[in-house]
Amino acid sequence: MTASTKAEGRETQRHEARRLARHVLLAQTGHRSSFDGLLRAVQDRLLGYLLRLVGNRALAEDILQDTFLTIVKQLKFLRDPEAFVAWSYRIANRQAQRVLRRAGREPKGDILPDELPAPADEHDAPTREDIDRLMRNASPASQVVLHLHYLEELPLHEVAAILELPLGTVKSRLSYGLAALRRRC
């Protein structure tokens, strides 16, 4: 990835954050279509994240509904509109952890088959599914950090905020996760 491609990606993320911030402000004043737009903007990403955590689609969808209910109730208290996405992930993470604790389970991460398929061509880029399969080799704590940082493309400080962990802990889990991936490759 070139420096200009990375810069374009960061600019796109900033633009998206500003767009969502405008929707947050409007939704906080009762604008219904802005609120609906906010939920649509995070729905697929949150569902994927929850599915990775709990390993069951029906349960992930139930947790997503609980997450949306909390967002509905608490949006008026969000002080930094640009933090909406990270705030949404934090709510989803709390909801999932609560459900898993009640069930006496740990977060999953093994929702995909074991083996990473060989690429058809050496120039083929790995797919998201390939990366998910490979990530199974990391601990559940590292999987969550790897998923949020690399697949959801969230900066580490947002990952730390979502998981309510110190930045150093997130960096450590990322390092351990990457080491596990390197051992597998």
C-alpha positions as CSV (number, residue, x, y, z in Angstrom):
1,M,0.0,0.0,0.0
2,T,1.5,3.3,-1.0
3,A,1.7,6.4,1.2
4,S,-0.9,8.2,-1.0
5,T,-3.3,5.3,-0.8
6,K,-3.0,5.3,3.0
7,A,-3.5,9.0,3.1
8,E,-6.6,8.7,0.9
9,G,-7.9,6.0,3.2
10,R,-7.4,8.2,6.3
11,E,-9.1,11.1,4.5
12,T,-12.1,8.9,3.6
13,Q,-12.3,7.8,7.2
14,R,-12.2,11.4,8.5
15,H,-14.9,12.4,5.9
16,E,-17.1,9.5,7.1
17,A,-16.6,10.4,10.7
18,R,-17.6,14.0,10.0
19,R,-20.7,12.8,8.0
20,L,-21.7,10.6,10.9
21,A,-21.1,13.4,13.4
22,R,-23.6,15.5,11.5
23,H,-26.1,12.7,11.7
24,V,-25.4,12.3,15.4
25,L,-26.1,16.0,16.0
26,L,-29.3,15.8,14.0
27,A,-30.4,12.6,15.7
28,Q,-29.8,14.1,19.1
29,T,-32.3,16.8,18.2
30,G,-34.9,14.2,17.2
31,H,-34.3,13.9,13.4
32,R,-35.6,10.4,12.7
33,S,-34.0,9.8,9.3
34,S,-30.6,10.8,10.7
35,F,-31.0,8.4,13.5
36,D,-32.0,5.6,11.0
37,G,-28.9,6.5,8.9
38,L,-26.7,6.1,12.0
39,L,-27.9,2.7,12.7
40,R,-27.6,1.6,9.1
41,A,-24.1,2.9,9.0
42,V,-22.9,0.6,11.8
43,Q,-25.3,-2.3,11.5
44,D,-23.2,-4.6,9.2
45,R,-19.9,-3.8,10.9
46,L,-21.4,-4.4,14.4
47,L,-23.1,-7.6,13.3
48,G,-19.8,-9.0,11.9
49,Y,-18.0,-8.0,15.1
50,L,-20.6,-9.6,17.3
51,L,-20.7,-12.8,15.2
52,R,-16.9,-13.1,15.6
53,L,-17.3,-12.7,19.4
54,V,-20.2,-15.1,20.0
55,G,-20.0,-17.5,17.1
56,N,-23.7,-17.7,16.6
57,R,-25.7,-15.6,14.1
58,A,-29.0,-15.6,16.0
59,L,-27.3,-14.7,19.2
60,A,-25.3,-12.0,17.5
61,E,-28.5,-10.5,16.0
62,D,-30.1,-10.5,19.4
63,I,-27.1,-8.7,20.9
64,L,-27.2,-6.2,18.0
65,Q,-30.8,-5.5,18.8
66,D,-29.9,-4.9,22.4
67,T,-27.1,-2.7,21.3
68,F,-29.4,-0.6,19.1
69,L,-31.8,-0.2,22.0
70,T,-29.0,1.1,24.2
71,I,-27.9,3.5,21.4
72,V,-31.5,4.8,21.1
73,K,-31.6,5.4,24.9
74,Q,-28.1,6.8,25.3
75,L,-27.4,8.8,22.1
76,K,-28.5,12.1,23.8
77,F,-25.6,11.7,26.2
78,L,-22.9,11.2,23.6
79,R,-20.7,14.3,23.9
80,D,-18.3,13.7,21.0
81,P,-20.3,13.0,17.8
82,E,-17.2,12.0,15.9
83,A,-16.8,9.1,18.4
84,F,-20.1,7.5,17.4
85,V,-18.6,4.4,15.8
86,A,-16.2,3.7,18.6
87,W,-19.0,4.3,21.1
88,S,-21.3,1.9,19.2
89,Y,-18.6,-0.8,19.3
90,R,-18.1,-0.2,23.0
91,I,-21.8,-0.7,23.6
92,A,-21.9,-3.9,21.5
93,N,-18.8,-5.2,23.2
94,R,-20.4,-4.6,26.7
95,Q,-23.7,-6.3,25.6
96,A,-21.8,-9.3,24.2
97,Q,-19.6,-9.7,27.3
98,R,-22.7,-9.5,29.5
99,V,-24.5,-12.2,27.5
100,L,-21.5,-14.4,27.4
101,R,-20.9,-14.0,31.1
102,R,-24.5,-15.0,31.8
103,A,-24.0,-18.1,29.7
104,G,-20.7,-18.9,31.3
105,R,-18.9,-18.7,28.0
106,E,-15.8,-16.9,26.6
107,P,-15.8,-15.0,23.4
108,K,-15.4,-17.2,20.4
109,G,-13.5,-16.5,17.2
110,D,-13.6,-19.9,15.6
111,I,-16.6,-19.5,13.4
112,L,-14.7,-20.5,10.2
113,P,-13.0,-23.7,9.0
114,D,-9.5,-24.5,10.2
115,E,-7.3,-24.4,7.2
116,L,-6.3,-21.3,5.2
117,P,-6.8,-22.2,1.5
118,A,-3.8,-21.8,-0.8
119,P,-4.3,-18.8,-3.2
120,A,-5.0,-19.7,-6.8
121,D,-2.4,-17.3,-7.9
122,E,0.6,-15.8,-6.0
123,H,-0.7,-12.3,-6.8
124,D,-4.1,-13.0,-5.2
125,A,-4.7,-10.9,-2.2
126,P,-6.1,-12.7,0.9
127,T,-9.8,-12.2,1.4
128,R,-11.5,-11.2,4.6
129,E,-12.5,-14.8,5.2
130,D,-8.9,-15.9,4.7
131,I,-7.8,-13.4,7.3
132,D,-10.6,-14.5,9.7
133,R,-9.5,-18.2,9.4
134,L,-5.9,-17.3,10.1
135,M,-6.8,-15.1,13.1
136,R,-8.2,-18.2,14.8
137,N,-4.7,-19.0,15.8
138,A,-4.6,-16.0,18.2
139,S,-6.1,-15.9,21.7
140,P,-9.7,-14.6,21.9
141,A,-8.4,-11.4,23.5
142,S,-5.9,-10.9,20.6
143,Q,-8.5,-11.8,18.0
144,V,-10.8,-9.0,19.1
145,V,-8.0,-6.5,18.8
146,L,-6.8,-7.8,15.5
147,H,-10.4,-7.7,14.1
148,L,-11.1,-4.2,15.2
149,H,-7.7,-2.8,14.1
150,Y,-7.1,-4.6,10.8
151,L,-10.6,-5.6,9.6
152,E,-12.6,-2.7,10.9
153,E,-9.6,-0.4,10.3
154,L,-10.0,1.4,13.7
155,P,-7.0,3.2,15.2
156,L,-5.6,1.6,18.3
157,H,-6.8,4.4,20.6
158,E,-10.4,3.7,19.4
159,V,-9.9,0.0,20.0
160,A,-8.7,0.8,23.5
161,A,-11.8,2.9,24.1
162,I,-14.1,0.3,22.7
163,L,-12.7,-2.5,24.9
164,E,-12.2,-0.1,27.8
165,L,-8.5,-1.1,28.1
166,P,-5.4,0.9,28.5
167,L,-3.7,1.6,25.1
168,G,-0.6,-0.4,26.3
169,T,-2.7,-3.5,26.9
170,V,-4.3,-3.2,23.4
171,K,-0.8,-2.9,21.9
172,S,0.4,-5.9,23.8
173,R,-2.6,-8.0,22.6
174,L,-2.0,-6.8,19.1
175,S,1.7,-7.9,19.4
176,Y,0.8,-11.3,20.8
177,G,-1.8,-11.8,18.1
178,L,0.6,-10.9,15.3
179,A,3.2,-13.2,16.8
180,A,0.6,-16.0,16.7
181,L,-0.2,-15.3,13.1
182,R,3.5,-15.3,12.1
183,R,4.0,-18.7,13.8
184,R,1.1,-20.0,11.7
185,C,2.5,-18.6,8.4
